[in-house]
Amino acid sequence: MAEVQEWALSHLDESLTVDRLADQARMSRRSFVRHFQQSTGTTPARWILEHRLQEARALLETTDWGIDSIAGKCGFGSSVTLRQRFAAAFAISPSAYRRQFADQRGSIADTTPKGHQI
């Protein structure tokens, strides 16, 4: 499972169906789902969604990319889907999250003594 998970993480921007993951693992769909759940404690779809959301958060924090670009890079297909999934998971929109994160970074930077880096 670790190899399939690693492969999936490097392909988050692509369609990652259970059948595709099972093919990558060289297992039947049914066997793959059973082994995946035993290994991770969750379904393949839920695992993929969680990692896509983590990637989206990281990109919102570290880039100035637009929401459309982030949605594509994370495999959401559209900015609408990213916004819906992000809000459902974190109770905040991606844009508001980015602003909030930027505000927090700004307040940290404002309190850093001169000559010191964060």
N, CA, C and O atoms as a GROMACS GRO file, in nm:
protein
  472
    1MET      N    1   0.081  -0.120   0.000
    1MET     CA    2   0.000   0.000   0.000
    1MET      C    3   0.085   0.126   0.000
    1MET      O    4   0.047   0.227  -0.059
    2ALA      N    5   0.199   0.122   0.065
    2ALA     CA    6   0.284   0.241   0.073
    2ALA      C    7   0.326   0.289  -0.065
    2ALA      O    8   0.329   0.409  -0.091
    3GLU      N    9   0.358   0.196  -0.154
    3GLU     CA   10   0.398   0.235  -0.290
    3GLU      C   11   0.284   0.302  -0.365
    3GLU      O   12   0.304   0.402  -0.434
    4VAL      N   13   0.164   0.248  -0.350
    4VAL     CA   14   0.048   0.306  -0.417
    4VAL      C   15   0.017   0.444  -0.359
    4VAL      O   16  -0.016   0.537  -0.432
    5GLN      N   17   0.027   0.457  -0.228
    5GLN     CA   18   0.003   0.586  -0.164
    5GLN      C   19   0.105   0.690  -0.211
    5GLN      O   20   0.069   0.804  -0.241
    6GLU      N   21   0.229   0.652  -0.217
    6GLU     CA   22   0.334   0.742  -0.263
    6GLU      C   23   0.308   0.782  -0.409
    6GLU      O   24   0.321   0.899  -0.445
    7TRP      N   25   0.272   0.686  -0.491
    7TRP     CA   26   0.241   0.714  -0.631
    7TRP      C   27   0.122   0.809  -0.640
    7TRP      O   28   0.125   0.905  -0.717
    8ALA      N   29   0.018   0.784  -0.563
    8ALA     CA   30  -0.102   0.868  -0.566
    8ALA      C   31  -0.068   1.012  -0.525
    8ALA      O   32  -0.119   1.107  -0.584
    9LEU      N   33   0.016   1.028  -0.425
    9LEU     CA   34   0.053   1.163  -0.380
    9LEU      C   35   0.126   1.241  -0.490
    9LEU      O   36   0.115   1.364  -0.496
   10SER      N   37   0.198   1.171  -0.575
   10SER     CA   38   0.268   1.239  -0.683
   10SER      C   39   0.179   1.258  -0.807
   10SER      O   40   0.222   1.316  -0.906
   11HIS      N   41   0.055   1.210  -0.799
   11HIS     CA   42  -0.039   1.222  -0.911
   11HIS      C   43  -0.173   1.282  -0.867
   11HIS      O   44  -0.277   1.254  -0.928
   12LEU      N   45  -0.172   1.365  -0.762
   12LEU     CA   46  -0.297   1.422  -0.709
   12LEU      C   47  -0.372   1.504  -0.814
   12LEU      O   48  -0.494   1.519  -0.805
   13ASP      N   49  -0.301   1.557  -0.911
   13ASP     CA   50  -0.365   1.640  -1.013
   13ASP      C   51  -0.439   1.558  -1.119
   13ASP      O   52  -0.503   1.614  -1.208
   14GLU      N   53  -0.430   1.427  -1.111
   14GLU     CA   54  -0.492   1.338  -1.208
   14GLU      C   55  -0.618   1.273  -1.149
   14GLU      O   56  -0.643   1.282  -1.029
   15SER      N   57  -0.694   1.209  -1.235
   15SER     CA   58  -0.810   1.132  -1.190
   15SER      C   59  -0.760   1.007  -1.117
   15SER      O   60  -0.692   0.923  -1.177
   16LEU      N   61  -0.794   0.995  -0.991
   16LEU     CA   62  -0.747   0.881  -0.911
   16LEU      C   63  -0.866   0.798  -0.865
   16LEU      O   64  -0.909   0.806  -0.749
   17THR      N   65  -0.918   0.722  -0.956
   17THR     CA   66  -1.031   0.635  -0.923
   17THR      C   67  -0.981   0.513  -0.847
   17THR      O   68  -0.862   0.482  -0.847
   18VAL      N   69  -1.072   0.444  -0.782
   18VAL     CA   70  -1.036   0.322  -0.712
   18VAL      C   71  -0.982   0.220  -0.811
   18VAL      O   72  -0.885   0.150  -0.782
   19ASP      N   73  -1.042   0.213  -0.929
   19ASP     CA   74  -0.993   0.119  -1.030
   19ASP      C   75  -0.849   0.150  -1.071
   19ASP      O   76  -0.768   0.060  -1.087
   20ARG      N   77  -0.818   0.278  -1.087
   20ARG     CA   78  -0.682   0.316  -1.125
   20ARG      C   79  -0.583   0.283  -1.013
   20ARG      O   80  -0.473   0.234  -1.040
   21LEU      N   81  -0.621   0.309  -0.890
   21LEU     CA   82  -0.534   0.276  -0.777
   21LEU      C   83  -0.516   0.126  -0.765
   21LEU      O   84  -0.406   0.078  -0.739
   22ALA      N   85  -0.623   0.052  -0.784
   22ALA     CA   86  -0.615  -0.095  -0.778
   22ALA      C   87  -0.524  -0.147  -0.888
   22ALA      O   88  -0.444  -0.238  -0.865
   23ASP      N   89  -0.535  -0.091  -1.008
   23ASP     CA   90  -0.445  -0.130  -1.118
   23ASP      C   91  -0.300  -0.101  -1.081
   23ASP      O   92  -0.211  -0.183  -1.106
   24GLN      N   93  -0.276   0.014  -1.021
   24GLN     CA   94  -0.141   0.052  -0.981
   24GLN      C   95  -0.086  -0.048  -0.877
   24GLN      O   96   0.033  -0.078  -0.876
   25ALA      N   97  -0.174  -0.099  -0.792
   25ALA     CA   98  -0.135  -0.195  -0.690
   25ALA      C   99  -0.132  -0.339  -0.743
   25ALA      O  100  -0.090  -0.432  -0.674
   26ARG      N  101  -0.178  -0.354  -0.867
   26ARG     CA  102  -0.188  -0.487  -0.929
   26ARG      C  103  -0.278  -0.580  -0.847
   26ARG      O  104  -0.244  -0.695  -0.819
   27MET      N  105  -0.395  -0.524  -0.809
   27MET     CA  106  -0.492  -0.599  -0.730
   27MET      C  107  -0.630  -0.579  -0.791
   27MET      O  108  -0.654  -0.487  -0.868
   28SER      N  109  -0.720  -0.668  -0.754
   28SER     CA  110  -0.859  -0.647  -0.793
   28SER      C  111  -0.913  -0.529  -0.712
   28SER      O  112  -0.861  -0.496  -0.606
   29ARG      N  113  -1.017  -0.468  -0.764
   29ARG     CA  114  -1.077  -0.353  -0.696
   29ARG      C  115  -1.120  -0.390  -0.554
   29ARG      O  116  -1.089  -0.318  -0.458
   30ARG      N  117  -1.189  -0.499  -0.540
   30ARG     CA  118  -1.241  -0.542  -0.410
   30ARG      C  119  -1.128  -0.570  -0.310
   30ARG      O  120  -1.134  -0.527  -0.195
   31SER      N  121  -1.028  -0.641  -0.356
   31SER     CA  122  -0.914  -0.672  -0.270
   31SER      C  123  -0.839  -0.545  -0.231
   31SER      O  124  -0.797  -0.528  -0.116
   32PHE      N  125  -0.822  -0.455  -0.329
   32PHE     CA  126  -0.751  -0.331  -0.302
   32PHE      C  127  -0.823  -0.249  -0.195
   32PHE      O  128  -0.761  -0.202  -0.100
   33VAL      N  129  -0.954  -0.232  -0.209
   33VAL     CA  130  -1.030  -0.153  -0.112
   33VAL      C  131  -1.017  -0.213   0.027
   33VAL      O  132  -0.996  -0.140   0.124
   34ARG      N  133  -1.029  -0.343   0.036
   34ARG     CA  134  -1.018  -0.410   0.166
   34ARG      C  135  -0.880  -0.387   0.228
   34ARG      O  136  -0.869  -0.351   0.345
   35HIS      N  137  -0.774  -0.409   0.150
   35HIS     CA  138  -0.638  -0.390   0.200
   35HIS      C  139  -0.609  -0.243   0.232
   35HIS      O  140  -0.541  -0.212   0.330
   36PHE      N  141  -0.660  -0.154   0.150
   36PHE     CA  142  -0.637  -0.013   0.173
   36PHE      C  143  -0.700   0.031   0.304
   36PHE      O  144  -0.638   0.102   0.384
   37GLN      N  145  -0.823  -0.011   0.327
   37GLN     CA  146  -0.892   0.025   0.452
   37GLN      C  147  -0.822  -0.035   0.573
   37GLN      O  148  -0.811   0.030   0.677
   38GLN      N  149  -0.774  -0.157   0.560
   38GLN     CA  150  -0.700  -0.217   0.671
   38GLN      C  151  -0.571  -0.142   0.699
   38GLN      O  152  -0.530  -0.126   0.814
   39SER      N  153  -0.506  -0.096   0.593
   39SER     CA  154  -0.378  -0.028   0.606
   39SER      C  155  -0.391   0.115   0.658
   39SER      O  156  -0.310   0.160   0.738
   40THR      N  157  -0.494   0.187   0.612
   40THR     CA  158  -0.505   0.329   0.642
   40THR      C  159  -0.616   0.364   0.740
   40THR      O  160  -0.614   0.470   0.802
   41GLY      N  161  -0.713   0.276   0.754
   41GLY     CA  162  -0.827   0.304   0.840
   41GLY      C  163  -0.933   0.390   0.774
   41GLY      O  164  -1.025   0.437   0.841
   42THR      N  165  -0.922   0.412   0.644
   42THR     CA  166  -1.018   0.493   0.570
   42THR      C  167  -1.034   0.439   0.429
   42THR      O  168  -0.962   0.348   0.387
   43THR      N  169  -1.127   0.495   0.357
   43THR     CA  170  -1.149   0.453   0.219
   43THR      C  171  -1.048   0.523   0.127
   43THR      O  172  -0.993   0.627   0.163
   44PRO      N  173  -1.023   0.465   0.009
   44PRO     CA  174  -0.934   0.533  -0.085
   44PRO      C  175  -0.982   0.673  -0.122
   44PRO      O  176  -0.902   0.766  -0.128
   45ALA      N  177  -1.111   0.689  -0.145
   45ALA     CA  178  -1.164   0.820  -0.183
   45ALA      C  179  -1.143   0.923  -0.072
   45ALA      O  180  -1.104   1.036  -0.100
   46ARG      N  181  -1.169   0.885   0.050
   46ARG     CA  182  -1.150   0.977   0.162
   46ARG      C  183  -1.003   1.013   0.180
   46ARG      O  184  -0.969   1.129   0.205
   47TRP      N  185  -0.916   0.914   0.165
   47TRP     CA  186  -0.772   0.937   0.178
   47TRP      C  187  -0.724   1.036   0.072
   47TRP      O  188  -0.649   1.129   0.103
   48ILE      N  189  -0.767   1.016  -0.053
   48ILE     CA  190  -0.729   1.106  -0.162
   48ILE      C  191  -0.780   1.247  -0.133
   48ILE      O  192  -0.705   1.344  -0.147
   49LEU      N  193  -0.905   1.260  -0.092
   49LEU     CA  194  -0.961   1.392  -0.063
   49LEU      C  195  -0.882   1.461   0.047
   49LEU      O  196  -0.851   1.580   0.035
   50GLU      N  197  -0.849   1.390   0.154
   50GLU     CA  198  -0.773   1.451   0.263
   50GLU      C  199  -0.638   1.502   0.216
   50GLU      O  200  -0.595   1.610   0.257
   51HIS      N  201  -0.572   1.426   0.131
   51HIS     CA  202  -0.440   1.469   0.082
   51HIS      C  203  -0.452   1.582  -0.019
   51HIS      O  204  -0.365   1.669  -0.024
   52ARG      N  205  -0.557   1.583  -0.098
   52ARG     CA  206  -0.580   1.696  -0.188
   52ARG      C  207  -0.605   1.824  -0.108
   52ARG      O  208  -0.555   1.931  -0.143
   53LEU      N  209  -0.681   1.812  -0.002
   53LEU     CA  210  -0.708   1.928   0.084
   53LEU      C  211  -0.580   1.976   0.153
   53LEU      O  212  -0.557   2.097   0.164
   54GLN      N  213  -0.499   1.885   0.199
   54GLN     CA  214  -0.371   1.923   0.260
   54GLN      C  215  -0.282   1.996   0.161
   54GLN      O  216  -0.218   2.096   0.195
   55GLU      N  217  -0.278   1.946   0.037
   55GLU     CA  218  -0.198   2.010  -0.067
   55GLU      C  219  -0.253   2.149  -0.098
   55GLU      O  220  -0.176   2.243  -0.116
   56ALA      N  221  -0.385   2.162  -0.105
   56ALA     CA  222  -0.446   2.292  -0.132
   56ALA      C  223  -0.411   2.391  -0.021
   56ALA      O  224  -0.377   2.506  -0.050
   57ARG      N  225  -0.419   2.348   0.104
   57ARG     CA  226  -0.383   2.437   0.214
   57ARG      C  227  -0.238   2.481   0.204
   57ARG      O  228  -0.207   2.599   0.222
   58ALA      N  229  -0.150   2.387   0.174
   58ALA     CA  230  -0.008   2.420   0.162
   58ALA      C  231   0.015   2.521   0.050
   58ALA      O  232   0.094   2.614   0.066
   59LEU      N  233  -0.052   2.504  -0.063
   59LEU     CA  234  -0.035   2.597  -0.175
   59LEU      C  235  -0.095   2.733  -0.143
   59LEU      O  236  -0.040   2.836  -0.183
   60LEU      N  237  -0.205   2.736  -0.070
   60LEU     CA  238  -0.263   2.864  -0.029
   60LEU      C  239  -0.168   2.939   0.064
   60LEU      O  240  -0.162   3.062   0.061
   61GLU      N  241  -0.096   2.865   0.145
   61GLU     CA  242  -0.004   2.925   0.242
   61GLU      C  243   0.128   2.969   0.179
   61GLU      O  244   0.190   3.064   0.226
   62THR      N  245   0.170   2.901   0.074
   62THR     CA  246   0.307   2.922   0.025
   62THR      C  247   0.317   2.982  -0.115
   62THR      O  248   0.427   3.015  -0.159
   63THR      N  249   0.205   2.997  -0.185
   63THR     CA  250   0.210   3.053  -0.320
   63THR      C  251   0.109   3.166  -0.333
   63THR      O  252   0.024   3.186  -0.246
   64ASP      N  253   0.119   3.237  -0.443
   64ASP     CA  254   0.017   3.336  -0.475
   64ASP      C  255  -0.065   3.289  -0.595
   64ASP      O  256  -0.128   3.370  -0.663
   65TRP      N  257  -0.065   3.160  -0.620
   65TRP     CA  258  -0.141   3.102  -0.731
   65TRP      C  259  -0.289   3.132  -0.711
   65TRP      O  260  -0.338   3.143  -0.599
   66GLY      N  261  -0.360   3.145  -0.822
   66GLY     CA  262  -0.504   3.162  -0.818
   66GLY      C  263  -0.573   3.033  -0.776
   66GLY      O  264  -0.515   2.925  -0.781
   67ILE      N  265  -0.697   3.046  -0.734
   67ILE     CA  266  -0.775   2.930  -0.689
   67ILE      C  267  -0.791   2.828  -0.801
   67ILE      O  268  -0.788   2.708  -0.776
   68ASP      N  269  -0.809   2.875  -0.926
   68ASP     CA  270  -0.821   2.782  -1.039
   68ASP      C  271  -0.694   2.698  -1.055
   68ASP      O  272  -0.703   2.577  -1.077
   69SER      N  273  -0.578   2.760  -1.044
   69SER     CA  274  -0.452   2.688  -1.056
   69SER      C  275  -0.434   2.586  -0.944
   69SER      O  276  -0.390   2.474  -0.967
   70ILE      N  277  -0.469   2.627  -0.824
   70ILE     CA  278  -0.458   2.536  -0.709
   70ILE      C  279  -0.554   2.419  -0.725
   70ILE      O  280  -0.519   2.304  -0.698
   71ALA      N  281  -0.675   2.448  -0.769
   71ALA     CA  282  -0.774   2.342  -0.790
   71ALA      C  283  -0.722   2.239  -0.890
   71ALA      O  284  -0.735   2.119  -0.869
   72GLY      N  285  -0.663   2.287  -0.999
   72GLY     CA  286  -0.608   2.196  -1.100
   72GLY      C  287  -0.492   2.116  -1.047
   72GLY      O  288  -0.484   1.995  -1.070
   73LYS      N  289  -0.400   2.181  -0.977
   73LYS     CA  290  -0.281   2.114  -0.924
   73LYS      C  291  -0.317   2.007  -0.821
   73LYS      O  292  -0.247   1.907  -0.808
   74CYS      N  293  -0.426   2.028  -0.749
   74CYS     CA  294  -0.467   1.935  -0.644
   74CYS      C  295  -0.568   1.831  -0.691
   74CYS      O  296  -0.606   1.743  -0.614
   75GLY      N  297  -0.612   1.840  -0.816
   75GLY     CA  298  -0.702   1.739  -0.870
   75GLY      C  299  -0.848   1.760  -0.842
   75GLY      O  300  -0.926   1.665  -0.850
   76PHE      N  301  -0.888   1.882  -0.809
   76PHE     CA  302  -1.029   1.906  -0.781
   76PHE      C  303  -1.113   1.927  -0.906
   76PHE      O  304  -1.236   1.920  -0.902
   77GLY      N  305  -1.047   1.952  -1.017
   77GLY     CA  306  -1.120   1.966  -1.142
   77GLY      C  307  -1.171   2.106  -1.169
   77GLY      O  308  -1.167   2.153  -1.282
   78SER      N  309  -1.219   2.173  -1.067
   78SER     CA  310  -1.267   2.311  -1.083
   78SER      C  311  -1.252   2.386  -0.951
   78SER      O  312  -1.241   2.327  -0.844
   79SER      N  313  -1.251   2.517  -0.964
   79SER     CA  314  -1.240   2.599  -0.844
   79SER      C  315  -1.366   2.586  -0.758
   79SER      O  316  -1.359   2.598  -0.635
   80VAL      N  317  -1.479   2.562  -0.822
   80VAL     CA  318  -1.604   2.544  -0.747
   80VAL      C  319  -1.594   2.423  -0.656
   80VAL      O  320  -1.631   2.429  -0.538
   81THR      N  321  -1.543   2.313  -0.710
   81THR     CA  322  -1.528   2.191  -0.629
   81THR      C  323  -1.430   2.213  -0.516
   81THR      O  324  -1.455   2.171  -0.403
   82LEU      N  325  -1.318   2.280  -0.545
   82LEU     CA  326  -1.222   2.311  -0.438
   82LEU      C  327  -1.288   2.394  -0.330
   82LEU      O  328  -1.273   2.364  -0.212
   83ARG      N  329  -1.359   2.498  -0.369
   83ARG     CA  330  -1.423   2.585  -0.269
   83ARG      C  331  -1.522   2.507  -0.183
   83ARG      O  332  -1.526   2.522  -0.061
   84GLN      N  333  -1.602   2.423  -0.247
   84GLN     CA  334  -1.702   2.345  -0.173
   84GLN      C  335  -1.636   2.248  -0.076
   84GLN      O  336  -1.675   2.241   0.041
   85ARG      N  337  -1.538   2.173  -0.124
   85ARG     CA  338  -1.470   2.074  -0.038
   85ARG      C  339  -1.392   2.141   0.074
   85ARG      O  340  -1.391   2.094   0.187
   86PHE      N  341  -1.325   2.251   0.041
   86PHE     CA  342  -1.245   2.323   0.140
   86PHE      C  343  -1.334   2.378   0.251
   86PHE      O  344  -1.305   2.364   0.369
   87ALA      N  345  -1.444   2.442   0.210
   87ALA     CA  346  -1.536   2.499   0.309
   87ALA      C  347  -1.599   2.391   0.395
   87ALA      O  348  -1.618   2.410   0.515
   88ALA      N  349  -1.633   2.278   0.336
   88ALA     CA  350  -1.692   2.168   0.412
   88ALA      C  351  -1.592   2.111   0.513
   88ALA      O  352  -1.631   2.074   0.624
   89ALA      N  353  -1.467   2.104   0.476
   89ALA     CA  354  -1.365   2.046   0.563
   89ALA      C  355  -1.318   2.142   0.671
   89ALA      O  356  -1.294   2.101   0.785
   90PHE      N  357  -1.303   2.271   0.636
   90PHE     CA  358  -1.238   2.365   0.728
   90PHE      C  359  -1.327   2.481   0.772
   90PHE      O  360  -1.283   2.566   0.849
   91ALA      N  361  -1.451   2.484   0.726
   91ALA     CA  362  -1.547   2.589   0.762
   91ALA      C  363  -1.494   2.729   0.728
   91ALA      O  364  -1.520   2.825   0.801
   92ILE      N  365  -1.421   2.740   0.618
   92ILE     CA  366  -1.369   2.868   0.570
   92ILE      C  367  -1.342   2.851   0.421
   92ILE      O  368  -1.308   2.742   0.375
   93SER      N  369  -1.358   2.958   0.346
   93SER     CA  370  -1.329   2.950   0.202
   93SER      C  371  -1.178   2.953   0.180
   93SER      O  372  -1.103   3.001   0.266
   94PRO      N  373  -1.132   2.902   0.066
   94PRO     CA  374  -0.988   2.908   0.039
   94PRO      C  375  -0.933   3.051   0.041
   94PRO      O  376  -0.825   3.075   0.094
   95SER      N  377  -1.006   3.145  -0.015
   95SER     CA  378  -0.960   3.284  -0.017
   95SER      C  379  -0.951   3.342   0.123
   95SER      O  380  -0.854   3.410   0.157
   96ALA      N  381  -1.052   3.316   0.205
   96ALA     CA  382  -1.050   3.365   0.343
   96ALA      C  383  -0.938   3.298   0.422
   96ALA      O  384  -0.874   3.361   0.505
   97TYR      N  385  -0.914   3.169   0.395
   97TYR     CA  386  -0.804   3.099   0.461
   97TYR      C  387  -0.671   3.165   0.426
   97TYR      O  388  -0.588   3.188   0.513
   98ARG      N  389  -0.652   3.195   0.298
   98ARG     CA  390  -0.528   3.258   0.255
   98ARG      C  391  -0.509   3.393   0.323
   98ARG      O  392  -0.400   3.426   0.370
   99ARG      N  393  -0.616   3.472   0.330
   99ARG     CA  394  -0.607   3.602   0.396
   99ARG      C  395  -0.575   3.586   0.544
   99ARG      O  396  -0.490   3.656   0.598
  100GLN      N  397  -0.643   3.493   0.608
  100GLN     CA  398  -0.620   3.468   0.751
  100GLN      C  399  -0.477   3.423   0.774
  100GLN      O  400  -0.412   3.468   0.869
  101PHE      N  401  -0.428   3.334   0.689
  101PHE     CA  402  -0.292   3.285   0.704
  101PHE      C  403  -0.192   3.398   0.682
  101PHE      O  404  -0.093   3.410   0.755
  102ALA      N  405  -0.217   3.481   0.580
  102ALA     CA  406  -0.128   3.594   0.553
  102ALA      C  407  -0.128   3.692   0.669
  102ALA      O  408  -0.024   3.746   0.704
  103ASP      N  409  -0.246   3.716   0.728
  103ASP     CA  410  -0.255   3.806   0.844
  103ASP      C  411  -0.174   3.752   0.961
  103ASP      O  412  -0.104   3.827   1.029
  104GLN      N  413  -0.183   3.621   0.984
  104GLN     CA  414  -0.108   3.560   1.093
  104GLN      C  415   0.042   3.569   1.068
  104GLN      O  416   0.119   3.597   1.160
  105ARG      N  417   0.084   3.546   0.944
  105ARG     CA  418   0.227   3.557   0.911
  105ARG      C  419   0.273   3.701   0.927
  105ARG      O  420   0.384   3.726   0.975
  106GLY      N  421   0.189   3.795   0.888
  106GLY     CA  422   0.224   3.936   0.902
  106GLY      C  423   0.243   3.975   1.046
  106GLY      O  424   0.336   4.048   1.079
  107SER      N  425   0.155   3.926   1.133
  107SER     CA  426   0.167   3.962   1.274
  107SER      C  427   0.289   3.897   1.337
  107SER      O  428   0.350   3.954   1.428
  108ILE      N  429   0.327   3.780   1.291
  108ILE     CA  430   0.449   3.715   1.340
  108ILE      C  431   0.570   3.793   1.292
  108ILE      O  432   0.662   3.819   1.369
  109ALA      N  433   0.569   3.831   1.164
  109ALA     CA  434   0.682   3.907   1.109
  109ALA      C  435   0.696   4.042   1.177
  109ALA      O  436   0.807   4.091   1.197
  110ASP      N  437   0.582   4.103   1.213
  110ASP     CA  438   0.586   4.233   1.277
  110ASP      C  439   0.651   4.229   1.415
  110ASP      O  440   0.704   4.330   1.461
  111THR      N  441   0.648   4.114   1.480
  111THR     CA  442   0.704   4.103   1.614
  111THR      C  443   0.845   4.044   1.615
  111THR      O  444   0.906   4.030   1.721
  112THR      N  445   0.896   4.010   1.498
  112THR     CA  446   1.030   3.953   1.491
  112THR      C  447   1.134   4.064   1.501
  112THR      O  448   1.129   4.161   1.426
  113PRO      N  449   1.230   4.050   1.593
  113PRO     CA  450   1.334   4.154   1.605
  113PRO      C  451   1.412   4.168   1.475
  113PRO      O  452   1.433   4.070   1.403
  114LYS      N  453   1.455   4.289   1.446
  114LYS     CA  454   1.532   4.313   1.323
  114LYS      C  455   1.659   4.231   1.327
  114LYS      O  456   1.722   4.214   1.431
  115GLY      N  457   1.696   4.181   1.209
  115GLY     CA  458   1.816   4.100   1.200
  115GLY      C  459   1.790   3.952   1.222
  115GLY      O  460   1.880   3.871   1.203
  116HIS      N  461   1.670   3.916   1.262
  116HIS     CA  462   1.634   3.776   1.280
  116HIS      C  463   1.539   3.734   1.170
  116HIS      O  464   1.454   3.811   1.125
  117GLN      N  465   1.555   3.611   1.126
  117GLN     CA  466   1.466   3.558   1.024
  117GLN      C  467   1.369   3.460   1.086
  117GLN      O  468   1.398   3.396   1.187
  118ILE      N  469   1.254   3.451   1.024
  118ILE     CA  470   1.152   3.356   1.070
  118ILE      C  471   1.182   3.220   1.013
  118ILE      O  472   1.109   3.125   1.039
   0.00000   0.00000   0.00000
